[in-house]
């Protein structure tokens, strides 16, 4: 194939950020007003993010070409405090549910939950979708699918490999991330060449020696990249990230100075960070125990495949720690994002068999995912109240992000020189910042597409443009139920959590539909310290009196009138009124 030479254009120096007086341009169209896209034009490629754009998590991108579909990643989003009772949030499969037989393959860029966590739910709808990925990624997915009793069809690939999936020619590139075996993927079709970075950064001294293959990026750039999908998570962070190796002294200091136990909390898939912790524990003469099912499972997989080097005798069974000196103990657990049911949160709440005490040291070896800040800071405060010393990214160099910062992104733009850019993986502010970086390197503004979940982007004749929008709702998993929880349900849960509930018992005269006796109130989580219930009872009585008898057909109508009147009255007194339930009984 002949190389396509792009016009010479100005470049932005690596690490530079937009000038302070650079006026931001709102490049996002009124995406909510978009209609469903027209049928795909012959020879075109359609790219549809079903998750990951406008949020950090549930990454899933759909490619459509020549009547076939290709999926890249299928991850989950973890709930925040506004979504009580929700376990995880899935991408919305509605757009492909009627076309599952057209799916040629599912490509997984790496093994983090926000990229693989929803795979079992997709395969429940079509179990034989071929899954393409690297060794560690496929191992993590296989273990997850085993719990769902699904036997996957997998295709193992390595950096540099090519694979044909229907009309999609796939080429895989090595990228450095906070988990081993990360891959970028180039997708070749008759519509053009697309390069999807997945999650990546440009650590020049990675712990495992696996560099982001910039030479491979450059070769594709010389061939001509028509659409570049680029990780946006750290687009607002200037310069270049520090190396993972630079964290080692701070981690070693924690282990050499901790007077009692060291409890390390990290992602269950963060193999690199766990390796650093194991090395520091071994050097300080401490034994290590893994706590938590996912942590134990993933570390066993990483060790068995050779991605984790564990000295003989270092890791012991959790149950054996009771007989060991406390200054020789290291615990590695989950819960670094403040998850309420994870081991660390349970320790902080004194709801775990491990009781923290004065002199213990807790090392939080992970970043803060946006939306989790309050939960994490709450746990940090509880740990400190228990007497523990808490070491985290805010007070020590114990974590570095796995996502490319602005300088690294600019470097890639200048190497690849794509015709079109579509920022992916990030909240709105991250996507916009990434778009501005691309523009500053000389990519025409009209060729930088800032989309959101569900927005379809068509690549035709070398130009990428927004073509419509498909459904891409949040799909909640609540226990064993998928999508049984809706926004109205969550609103009710938030009210119950924040304001409590009032049950009004009403004895109704069946002839007049008025109160035969004064209302009785039962409360949970609500304190009537302003005489509000007495006023609410009078409001309910007056509301019933105003209703014409003919308008009320049954006790359900009576209950609605009373509940509405009580809620209106309480809203005048309380900023957020409690939930109101009325039980009406004929006298």
ZAMIGU-601998 format. One record per residue (C-alpha): residue number from 1; x, y, z. Coordinates in pm, 1 decimal. Layout:
% ZAMIGU-601998
PT seq        x        y        z
PT NUM        X        Y        Z
...
***
This chain:
% ZAMIGU-601998
PT seq        x        y        z
PT   1      0.0      0.0      0.0
PT   2    132.2    346.4    -92.5
PT   3    207.6    575.9    195.8
PT   4    -20.6    877.9    219.8
PT   5    177.2   1192.5    294.8
PT   6     -9.2   1446.4    500.4
PT   7     44.5   1819.3    458.7
PT   8    320.4   1958.7    676.4
PT   9    174.1   2122.3    982.7
PT  10    297.9   2282.0   1304.2
PT  11    361.7   2057.8   1599.6
PT  12    325.1   2114.8   1971.6
PT  13    631.5   2033.2   2176.7
PT  14    593.6   1721.6   2393.9
PT  15    468.9   1819.3   2737.6
PT  16    330.8   2153.9   2627.4
PT  17    -26.2   2243.9   2704.5
PT  18   -258.9   2501.0   2547.0
PT  19   -156.2   2860.6   2614.1
PT  20   -319.3   3019.2   2919.9
PT  21   -513.8   3259.4   2698.0
PT  22   -616.5   2984.4   2454.6
PT  23   -990.1   3017.0   2415.9
PT  24  -1166.9   2682.6   2446.5
PT  25  -1411.3   2610.7   2170.2
PT  26  -1722.2   2412.5   2252.9
PT  27  -1698.9   2147.9   1984.2
PT  28  -1971.7   1922.7   2118.0
PT  29  -2292.7   1943.4   1914.4
PT  30  -2629.5   1908.4   2074.0
PT  31  -2583.5   1536.8   2107.3
PT  32  -2912.6   1486.2   2287.4
PT  33  -3095.0   1608.4   1976.6
PT  34  -2935.9   1353.2   1744.2
PT  35  -3163.0   1107.2   1566.5
PT  36  -3092.8    740.3   1496.5
PT  37  -2837.9    713.4   1214.4
PT  38  -2932.5    630.0    857.8
PT  39  -2824.6    291.2    720.9
PT  40  -2448.7    276.9    679.5
PT  41  -2327.7    387.1    337.9
PT  42  -2159.1    127.0    120.2
PT  43  -1787.9    117.5    188.9
PT  44  -1812.6    320.0    510.2
PT  45  -1707.0    227.1    863.2
PT  46  -1924.4    317.7   1159.8
PT  47  -1775.0    356.9   1508.1
PT  48  -2017.0    356.7   1802.7
PT  49  -1900.3    387.7   2163.1
PT  50  -2145.8    205.8   2389.6
PT  51  -1953.7    301.2   2703.7
PT  52  -1645.0    491.8   2817.7
PT  53  -1714.6    832.3   2661.3
PT  54  -1837.7   1073.8   2925.7
PT  55  -1730.2    842.4   3209.2
PT  56  -1427.3    650.7   3331.8
PT  57  -1536.2    290.1   3293.4
PT  58  -1758.8     40.6   3104.4
PT  59  -1547.6     80.4   2792.8
PT  60  -1701.1    -73.9   2481.1
PT  61  -1661.3     35.0   2119.2
PT  62  -1855.7   -108.5   1825.9
PT  63  -1723.4   -112.6   1468.8
PT  64  -1959.4   -181.4   1178.7
PT  65  -1846.5   -250.9    822.6
PT  66  -1973.4   -456.0    530.2
PT  67  -2265.2   -590.7    731.8
PT  68  -2047.0   -721.5   1016.0
PT  69  -1963.9   -599.8   1367.3
PT  70  -1644.3   -592.0   1569.9
PT  71  -1642.9   -511.8   1942.6
PT  72  -1338.8   -370.1   2120.9
PT  73  -1356.6   -417.4   2499.6
PT  74  -1661.6   -484.7   2713.8
PT  75  -1615.3   -345.2   3064.3
PT  76  -1807.9   -233.9   3369.2
PT  77  -1844.3     93.5   3554.1
PT  78  -1844.3     89.8   3932.3
PT  79  -2128.9    276.9   4103.9
PT  80  -2083.7    595.5   4297.4
PT  81  -2266.3    709.9   4609.6
PT  82  -2564.9    827.1   4402.3
PT  83  -2635.1    465.9   4298.7
PT  84  -2696.6    278.2   4626.3
PT  85  -2743.9    -96.2   4603.2
PT  86  -2592.4   -124.3   4254.7
PT  87  -2307.2   -374.0   4215.7
PT  88  -2176.4   -275.2   3871.6
PT  89  -2301.5    -88.7   3564.1
PT  90  -2291.0   -247.2   3219.3
PT  91  -2286.4   -108.4   2866.5
PT  92  -2622.0   -111.6   2690.6
PT  93  -2637.2   -400.7   2441.1
PT  94  -2963.8   -280.6   2284.6
PT  95  -2792.7   -155.6   1968.4
PT  96  -2648.9   -501.3   1890.4
PT  97  -2900.5   -734.3   2053.2
PT  98  -3077.0   -805.1   1723.4
PT  99  -2745.6   -840.9   1540.8
PT 100  -2541.5  -1066.3   1766.5
PT 101  -2495.7  -1315.2   1483.8
PT 102  -2316.4  -1041.1   1288.8
PT 103  -2045.8  -1001.3   1555.2
PT 104  -1719.2  -1127.1   1406.1
PT 105  -1516.4  -1102.0   1727.5
PT 106  -1463.1   -931.9   2060.5
PT 107  -1116.8   -780.0   2100.1
PT 108   -991.8   -712.7   2453.3
PT 109   -709.4   -461.2   2492.4
PT 110   -616.1   -558.5   2850.1
PT 111   -744.2   -723.7   3166.4
PT 112   -882.6   -439.4   3379.7
PT 113  -1242.2   -468.8   3494.7
PT 114  -1349.7   -154.8   3312.2
PT 115  -1254.3   -334.2   2989.6
PT 116  -1346.0   -698.7   3056.5
PT 117  -1596.7   -697.1   3344.7
PT 118  -1909.0   -707.6   3124.9
PT 119  -1788.8   -993.2   2901.7
PT 120  -1991.9  -1258.8   3090.9
PT 121  -2311.4  -1059.7   3038.8
PT 122  -2245.5  -1025.2   2666.1
PT 123  -2163.4  -1393.1   2626.7
PT 124  -2481.9  -1491.8   2804.8
PT 125  -2657.5  -1350.6   2499.1
PT 126  -2426.0  -1524.5   2250.5
PT 127  -2170.3  -1761.1   2410.4
PT 128  -1968.4  -1841.1   2096.3
PT 129  -1842.9  -1490.7   2015.1
PT 130  -1466.6  -1533.5   1954.6
PT 131  -1263.5  -1344.0   2216.4
PT 132   -927.5  -1211.8   2098.8
PT 133   -665.5  -1097.9   2346.1
PT 134   -326.1  -1145.4   2506.6
PT 135   -235.6  -1431.6   2738.5
PT 136   -295.9  -1263.6   3074.6
PT 137   -611.2  -1088.1   2954.5
PT 138   -765.0  -1411.9   2830.5
PT 139   -668.1  -1588.6   3153.9
PT 140   -846.2  -1325.0   3364.3
PT 141  -1152.2  -1346.4   3139.3
PT 142  -1158.1  -1727.1   3144.8
PT 143  -1153.5  -1729.0   3525.7
PT 144  -1438.8  -1479.5   3531.9
PT 145  -1642.4  -1676.8   3277.9
PT 146  -1587.8  -1998.1   3471.5
PT 147  -1786.5  -1847.9   3759.1
PT 148  -2070.8  -1788.2   3511.6
PT 149  -2034.9  -2141.8   3369.4
PT 150  -1941.8  -2015.3   3023.8
PT 151  -1672.8  -2183.7   2814.7
PT 152  -1534.9  -1916.2   2581.4
PT 153  -1388.8  -1939.8   2231.8
PT 154  -1057.7  -1759.3   2263.6
PT 155   -789.8  -1648.6   2018.5
PT 156   -450.9  -1576.9   2175.3
PT 157   -254.1  -1296.6   2010.4
PT 158     66.8  -1115.6   2093.2
PT 159    211.1   -779.1   1998.5
PT 160    296.5   -779.2   1628.6
PT 161     39.8  -1044.2   1538.1
PT 162   -228.0   -997.5   1274.1
PT 163   -568.5  -1163.0   1259.3
PT 164   -863.1  -1150.9   1020.7
PT 165  -1210.8  -1128.4   1178.2
PT 166  -1469.7  -1108.6    902.4
PT 167  -1403.2   -789.2    703.1
PT 168  -1181.9   -651.2    981.1
PT 169   -806.2   -691.7    949.2
PT 170   -657.7   -667.0   1297.2
PT 171   -299.3   -580.3   1390.8
PT 172   -182.2   -568.4   1751.3
PT 173     69.7   -331.3   1908.7
PT 174    244.0   -348.9   2246.0
PT 175    149.1    -71.0   2487.3
PT 176    259.9     -1.3   2840.6
PT 177    -12.5     26.3   3107.0
PT 178    -59.2    -52.2   3475.8
PT 179   -121.7   -418.1   3392.3
PT 180     94.5   -652.5   3182.6
PT 181     11.3   -759.1   2827.6
PT 182   -171.6   -443.3   2717.9
PT 183   -241.5   -408.0   2344.8
PT 184   -344.0   -136.3   2105.7
PT 185   -529.2   -257.4   1798.1
PT 186   -522.1   -135.7   1439.4
PT 187   -839.6   -213.8   1243.5
PT 188   -807.8   -227.6    864.0
PT 189  -1114.0   -209.4    640.8
PT 190  -1181.9    -88.6    287.9
PT 191  -1303.6    235.6    451.1
PT 192   -963.7    307.1    601.3
PT 193   -724.4    231.8    884.5
PT 194   -829.8    290.7   1246.3
PT 195   -585.7    282.3   1538.6
PT 196   -732.7    230.1   1887.9
PT 197   -476.6    285.1   2165.4
PT 198   -668.8    112.8   2442.7
PT 199   -534.0    228.2   2779.5
PT 200   -168.5    322.0   2747.5
PT 201    117.4    539.2   2864.8
PT 202    480.7    586.2   2766.1
PT 203    682.1    472.2   3068.2
PT 204   1041.9    456.7   2944.3
PT 205   1153.1    233.6   3233.7
PT 206    861.5     -8.3   3281.8
PT 207    891.9   -272.5   3548.8
PT 208    839.2   -554.6   3301.5
PT 209   1049.7   -399.5   3024.5
PT 210    748.7   -375.2   2791.4
PT 211    758.0    -39.2   2615.0
PT 212    479.9    119.3   2416.7
PT 213    590.3     34.6   2063.7
PT 214    623.1    383.4   1918.0
PT 215    805.6    246.6   1612.8
PT 216    496.0     42.8   1532.8
PT 217    280.4    352.7   1586.3
PT 218    508.2    543.0   1345.5
PT 219    490.9    270.4   1078.8
PT 220    112.7    287.2   1085.6
PT 221    137.3    665.0   1067.7
PT 222    346.8    638.3    751.0
PT 223     88.8    402.1    604.3
PT 224   -180.6    656.0    691.3
PT 225   -410.1    638.0    994.4
PT 226   -756.1    756.6    894.2
PT 227   -903.4    758.9   1246.0
PT 228   -712.2    763.9   1574.2
PT 229   -904.2    662.4   1889.5
PT 230   -696.6    790.7   2182.1
PT 231   -707.0    733.1   2559.6
PT 232   -811.1   1064.0   2722.0
PT 233   -802.1    996.7   3097.3
PT 234   -493.0   1207.2   3170.1
PT 235   -528.0   1462.9   2890.2
PT 236   -549.4   1741.2   3151.0
PT 237   -221.4   1638.1   3319.3
PT 238     74.2   1832.2   3172.3
PT 239    411.8   1688.2   3082.8
PT 240    515.9   1326.2   3118.0
PT 241    438.4   1076.8   3393.1
PT 242    704.8    946.6   3625.0
PT 243    816.1    587.3   3580.4
PT 244    677.9    300.7   3784.3
PT 245   1034.4    237.4   3900.3
PT 246   1044.2    579.9   4065.5
PT 247    786.5    459.7   4317.6
PT 248   1008.2    185.3   4457.4
PT 249   1194.5    399.3   4718.5
PT 250    870.8    529.2   4873.5
PT 251    718.3    180.7   4888.3
PT 252   1035.4     37.9   5040.6
PT 253   1036.8    314.9   5302.2
PT 254    683.7    220.3   5410.1
PT 255    795.8   -135.8   5477.7
PT 256   1121.9    -43.4   5647.9
PT 257    962.2    206.9   5888.0
PT 258    622.0     49.8   5966.6
PT 259    621.8    -59.5   6334.1
PT 260    343.9   -320.1   6297.4
PT 261    146.3   -472.5   6014.0
PT 262    137.0   -327.8   5662.2
PT 263   -198.1   -351.8   5485.5
PT 264   -178.3   -276.3   5114.3
PT 265   -491.4   -203.5   4914.4
PT 266   -478.7   -217.5   4535.9
PT 267   -673.9   -323.3   4230.8
PT 268   -688.4   -700.4   4206.7
PT 269   -545.3   -676.0   3855.5
PT 270   -258.4   -433.4   3927.3
PT 271     15.5   -692.4   3885.1
PT 272    299.3   -440.1   3855.1
PT 273    219.3   -266.4   4182.1
PT 274    172.8   -597.9   4361.5
PT 275    516.2   -706.1   4238.1
PT 276    672.0   -395.0   4391.5
PT 277    494.2   -465.4   4719.6
PT 278    609.0   -828.1   4720.5
PT 279    968.6   -721.9   4656.9
PT 280    957.3   -464.7   4938.7
PT 281    800.2   -713.0   5180.7
PT 282   1059.6   -976.1   5097.8
PT 283   1345.2   -728.3   5146.6
PT 284   1209.5   -628.1   5488.6
PT 285   1163.2   -986.8   5605.7
PT 286    785.4   -983.0   5605.9
PT 287    544.5  -1256.3   5501.9
PT 288    254.0  -1177.1   5269.7
PT 289   -105.7  -1296.4   5258.3
PT 290   -361.9  -1210.1   4991.8
PT 291   -707.9  -1117.2   5118.7
PT 292  -1017.6  -1122.3   4900.7
PT 293  -1139.5  -1371.5   4642.6
PT 294  -1055.8  -1165.3   4333.3
PT 295   -711.2  -1076.3   4466.6
PT 296   -626.7  -1439.7   4544.2
PT 297   -757.7  -1556.5   4205.3
PT 298   -580.0  -1295.8   3993.2
PT 299   -247.1  -1322.7   4170.6
PT 300   -250.0  -1700.5   4128.7
PT 301   -314.2  -1658.5   3756.4
PT 302    -36.8  -1398.6   3724.8
PT 303    206.5  -1619.1   3915.2
PT 304    121.8  -1935.2   3718.1
PT 305    171.7  -1752.2   3386.6
PT 306    500.9  -1597.2   3496.1
PT 307    384.2  -1236.7   3519.4
PT 308    437.8  -1228.6   3896.7
PT 309    762.1  -1338.2   4059.9
PT 310    698.0  -1461.1   4414.0
PT 311   1001.5  -1578.7   4613.4
PT 312    959.1  -1921.2   4770.7
PT 313    794.5  -1903.2   5113.3
PT 314    700.7  -1535.9   5088.3
PT 315    324.5  -1582.8   5048.9
PT 316    146.1  -1768.4   5326.3
PT 317   -211.1  -1864.5   5397.0
PT 318   -409.3  -1587.2   5560.5
PT 319   -505.2  -1815.5   5849.9
PT 320   -140.4  -1860.1   5952.8
PT 321    -82.3  -1493.8   6027.5
PT 322   -221.4  -1513.8   6378.4
PT 323     88.8  -1690.5   6506.8
PT 324    336.1  -1450.3   6348.9
PT 325    491.7  -1130.7   6492.6
PT 326    289.9   -829.8   6380.5
PT 327    595.2   -648.8   6241.8
PT 328    647.7   -939.8   6001.5
PT 329    303.2   -932.5   5843.3
PT 330    186.3   -785.3   5514.0
PT 331   -172.5   -809.2   5392.1
PT 332   -265.4   -730.8   5031.4
PT 333   -635.6   -669.4   4978.8
PT 334   -892.6   -501.2   4756.6
PT 335  -1090.8   -188.6   4834.0
PT 336   -868.8     96.8   4717.7
PT 337  -1171.7    269.8   4560.4
PT 338  -1379.5    270.9   4876.7
PT 339  -1603.8    -19.7   4770.2
PT 340  -1829.2    -79.6   5072.8
PT 341  -1809.5   -459.7   5061.3
PT 342  -1436.2   -483.0   4990.1
PT 343  -1192.0   -592.8   5257.5
PT 344  -1047.1   -248.6   5332.3
PT 345  -1385.4    -82.5   5388.6
PT 346  -1490.6   -366.4   5616.4
PT 347  -1170.7   -327.6   5816.8
PT 348  -1236.0     45.1   5847.7
PT 349  -1588.1    -30.3   5972.9
PT 350  -1472.2   -300.7   6217.8
PT 351  -1667.1   -554.8   6015.2
PT 352  -1377.0   -782.1   5919.7
PT 353  -1186.2  -1053.4   6100.5
PT 354   -877.8   -833.4   6065.3
PT 355   -900.5   -560.4   6329.9
PT 356   -681.1   -257.0   6273.1
PT 357   -502.8    -99.7   6567.4
PT 358   -257.6    171.7   6665.8
PT 359     67.7    133.3   6474.9
PT 360    -71.2    -44.9   6169.7
PT 361     16.8    110.3   5832.0
PT 362   -225.6    114.6   5541.1
PT 363    -81.1    171.3   5194.2
PT 364   -329.2    276.3   4925.2
PT 365   -145.3    184.9   4607.3
PT 366   -400.1    297.4   4349.0
PT 367   -533.7    613.4   4190.4
PT 368   -867.8    772.9   4265.3
PT 369  -1126.5    693.8   4001.5
PT 370  -1345.2   1001.9   3945.9
PT 371  -1663.6    975.1   4148.6
PT 372  -1505.4    766.8   4425.4
PT 373  -1329.4   1049.2   4607.3
PT 374  -1578.0   1087.8   4893.0
PT 375  -1591.0    715.3   4962.5
PT 376  -1211.0    686.8   4964.3
PT 377  -1155.7    990.4   5187.3
PT 378  -1423.3    859.5   5422.9
PT 379  -1237.5    530.6   5460.0
PT 380   -905.0    710.2   5508.2
PT 381  -1055.4    908.7   5796.0
PT 382  -1196.8    594.9   5958.1
PT 383   -860.7    419.0   5929.5
PT 384   -687.0    714.8   6093.7
PT 385   -945.5    716.7   6373.0
PT 386   -857.4    352.0   6439.2
PT 387   -493.9    455.0   6489.7
PT 388   -353.3    347.0   6154.0
PT 389   -104.2    546.6   5951.1
PT 390   -238.8    588.0   5597.6
PT 391      3.3    632.9   5308.7
PT 392   -153.5    729.7   4976.3
PT 393    -84.0    915.6   4653.2
PT 394   -161.2   1247.4   4820.8
PT 395    119.1   1223.3   5076.8
PT 396    378.3    993.6   4918.0
PT 397    499.5    875.4   4576.2
PT 398    330.0    537.4   4596.0
PT 399    124.4    542.2   4276.7
PT 400    148.1    665.1   3920.7
PT 401   -130.5    657.3   3666.5
PT 402   -144.3    406.0   3385.3
PT 403   -274.4    662.1   3135.4
PT 404    -74.2    889.4   2905.0
PT 405    -48.4   1253.3   3010.2
PT 406    -69.1   1553.8   2777.6
PT 407    296.1   1543.7   2675.3
PT 408    275.2   1177.1   2585.6
PT 409    -47.7   1224.8   2389.2
PT 410    104.6   1510.7   2189.9
PT 411    407.7   1294.6   2119.6
PT 412    180.3   1026.3   1973.4
PT 413    -15.0   1273.6   1762.2
PT 414    308.1   1402.1   1611.8
PT 415    427.2   1047.3   1537.6
PT 416    102.3    908.7   1396.5
PT 417    -20.1   1225.3   1216.9
PT 418   -375.9   1090.8   1180.9
PT 419   -633.5   1234.5    942.1
PT 420   -910.2   1222.5   1203.7
PT 421   -910.6   1193.7   1582.7
PT 422  -1177.5   1067.5   1820.6
PT 423  -1088.7   1098.6   2192.0
PT 424  -1207.7    798.7   2396.7
PT 425  -1199.9    674.5   2755.4
PT 426  -1276.0    966.1   2983.9
PT 427  -1520.9   1211.7   3127.3
PT 428  -1635.7   1507.0   2918.0
PT 429  -1354.8   1729.7   3045.7
PT 430  -1094.5   1466.4   2952.3
PT 431  -1235.0   1420.9   2602.0
PT 432  -1240.9   1795.8   2541.7
PT 433   -884.4   1840.8   2670.8
PT 434   -763.1   1561.6   2444.6
PT 435   -941.6   1716.2   2146.8
PT 436   -768.0   2048.1   2212.0
PT 437   -428.7   1876.8   2222.4
PT 438   -498.0   1715.8   1886.7
PT 439   -598.0   2049.9   1736.3
PT 440   -285.3   2219.1   1874.4
PT 441    -69.0   1964.5   1689.7
PT 442   -221.9   2076.3   1362.3
PT 443   -511.0   1838.0   1307.3
PT 444   -795.7   2040.3   1153.0
PT 445  -1067.0   2111.5   1404.6
PT 446  -1332.5   1972.6   1170.0
PT 447  -1147.6   1638.9   1177.4
PT 448  -1152.6   1606.2   1557.8
PT 449  -1474.2   1434.6   1664.8
PT 450  -1581.8   1468.1   2028.2
PT 451  -1856.5   1212.4   2084.7
PT 452  -2037.1   1052.7   2377.8
PT 453  -2181.0    710.2   2453.5
PT 454  -2420.9    606.3   2178.9
PT 455  -2309.5    869.4   1926.0
PT 456  -2230.5    709.9   1589.1
PT 457  -1928.7    829.9   1391.8
PT 458  -1896.5    732.8   1024.9
PT 459  -1565.8    716.0    838.7
PT 460  -1621.1    768.4    466.7
PT 461  -1384.2    898.2    199.8
PT 462  -1122.2    980.4    461.0
PT 463  -1348.9   1198.0    675.0
PT 464  -1497.4   1107.6   1015.6
PT 465  -1824.3   1274.5   1112.3
PT 466  -2111.3   1227.2   1355.3
PT 467  -2404.5   1050.9   1188.1
PT 468  -2657.9    994.8   1466.1
PT 469  -2715.1    836.6   1802.1
PT 470  -2828.4    497.9   1933.1
PT 471  -2944.4    393.2   2276.7
PT 472  -2661.7    365.3   2529.4
PT 473  -2823.4    371.8   2873.9
PT 474  -2671.3    272.3   3204.6
PT 475  -2758.8    -91.4   3271.5
PT 476  -2751.8   -173.1   3642.0
PT 477  -2660.3   -505.9   3799.3
PT 478  -2824.6   -539.0   4138.4
PT 479  -2746.4   -877.5   4288.8
PT 480  -2857.6  -1135.7   4035.1
PT 481  -3087.2   -889.8   3856.8
PT 482  -2970.9   -712.8   3541.7
PT 483  -3147.6   -389.6   3445.4
PT 484  -3414.1   -441.4   3711.7
PT 485  -3303.0   -118.4   3878.4
PT 486  -3398.6    212.0   3717.6
PT 487  -3332.6    578.9   3788.4
PT 488  -3663.3    609.4   3973.6
PT 489  -3565.0    318.5   4197.9
PT 490  -3228.0    480.5   4270.5
PT 491  -3397.9    810.6   4351.9
PT 492  -3619.0    629.6   4602.2
PT 493  -3315.9    457.8   4755.9
PT 494  -3134.1    788.9   4791.7
PT 495  -3435.8    936.6   4966.0
PT 496  -3456.7    642.2   5205.4
PT 497  -3084.6    669.4   5275.4
PT 498  -3073.3   1045.0   5323.6
PT 499  -3411.6   1132.1   5476.2
PT 500  -3577.8    818.0   5605.9
PT 501  -3934.7    702.6   5554.2
PT 502  -4274.5    789.8   5701.3
PT 503  -4567.8    549.6   5690.4
PT 504  -4904.9    720.2   5732.3
PT 505  -5190.6    493.8   5844.4
PT 506  -5528.6    638.2   5743.2
PT 507  -5869.2    505.7   5862.2
PT 508  -6112.8    619.4   5593.5
PT 509  -6490.7    664.9   5608.3
PT 510  -6607.0    472.8   5296.7
PT 511  -6909.3    697.2   5248.6
PT 512  -6723.5   1031.5   5245.0
PT 513  -6362.5    925.2   5172.5
PT 514  -6258.8   1150.5   5459.3
PT 515  -6056.9   1053.7   5764.3
PT 516  -6259.8    862.6   6020.5
PT 517  -5976.7    898.5   6274.1
PT 518  -5664.5   1114.3   6296.3
PT 519  -5366.7    997.3   6089.7
PT 520  -5110.4    778.4   6263.3
PT 521  -4741.9    799.5   6164.1
PT 522  -4468.3    537.1   6179.7
PT 523  -4118.6    668.4   6108.4
PT 524  -3780.1    514.9   6030.7
PT 525  -3472.1    734.2   5994.0
PT 526  -3677.7   1052.1   6034.4
PT 527  -3694.0   1278.9   6337.0
PT 528  -3993.1   1511.9   6377.2
PT 529  -3825.9   1793.8   6566.4
PT 530  -4034.4   2079.5   6430.7
PT 531  -4386.5   1953.1   6468.7
PT 532  -4385.9   1877.2   6098.6
PT 533  -4603.8   1568.1   6122.3
PT 534  -4886.2   1755.7   6290.1
PT 535  -4882.0   2011.9   6008.7
PT 536  -4861.7   1733.2   5751.0
PT 537  -5165.5   1560.8   5903.8
PT 538  -5368.3   1882.3   5877.9
PT 539  -5256.0   1924.4   5515.7
PT 540  -5364.1   1569.4   5431.5
PT 541  -5702.8   1618.3   5597.4
PT 542  -5758.1   1940.5   5403.4
PT 543  -5652.0   1779.1   5075.1
PT 544  -5905.1   1497.9   5119.4
PT 545  -6177.0   1747.1   5197.2
PT 546  -6103.2   1937.2   4875.9
PT 547  -6133.5   1625.4   4662.1
PT 548  -6478.7   1558.0   4522.4
PT 549  -6610.7   1217.3   4615.8
PT 550  -6659.7   1128.4   4250.3
PT 551  -6291.9   1177.6   4176.9
PT 552  -6181.8    909.3   4422.9
PT 553  -6263.6    562.7   4297.9
PT 554  -6071.0    346.5   4542.1
PT 555  -5836.8    346.7   4838.9
PT 556  -5539.5    379.9   4602.9
PT 557  -5659.3    726.5   4505.0
PT 558  -5698.8    816.5   4873.8
PT 559  -5343.9    702.3   4943.0
PT 560  -5208.0    913.9   4656.4
PT 561  -5387.5   1226.0   4780.8
PT 562  -5259.4   1183.1   5135.5
PT 563  -4900.4   1100.7   5031.8
PT 564  -4882.9   1400.1   4797.5
PT 565  -5018.9   1638.5   5060.1
PT 566  -4777.5   1515.9   5327.4
PT 567  -4479.5   1535.8   5090.1
PT 568  -4567.8   1892.2   4982.6
PT 569  -4596.9   2006.1   5343.2
PT 570  -4269.7   1841.7   5451.9
PT 571  -4085.6   1986.9   5153.6
PT 572  -4159.0   2334.7   5287.5
PT 573  -3987.5   2244.6   5613.1
PT 574  -3709.0   2006.7   5508.4
PT 575  -3469.7   2057.6   5221.2
PT 576  -3512.5   1693.0   5124.9
PT 577  -3835.3   1536.4   5253.8
PT 578  -3851.1   1170.8   5356.5
PT 579  -4021.6    902.5   5152.4
PT 580  -4392.4    885.8   5233.1
PT 581  -4598.1    567.1   5223.0
PT 582  -4969.5    579.1   5297.5
PT 583  -5176.7    279.4   5395.9
PT 584  -5551.7    350.0   5376.6
PT 585  -5803.4    120.1   5548.0
PT 586  -6182.0    135.6   5537.8
PT 587  -6335.1    210.6   5876.3
***
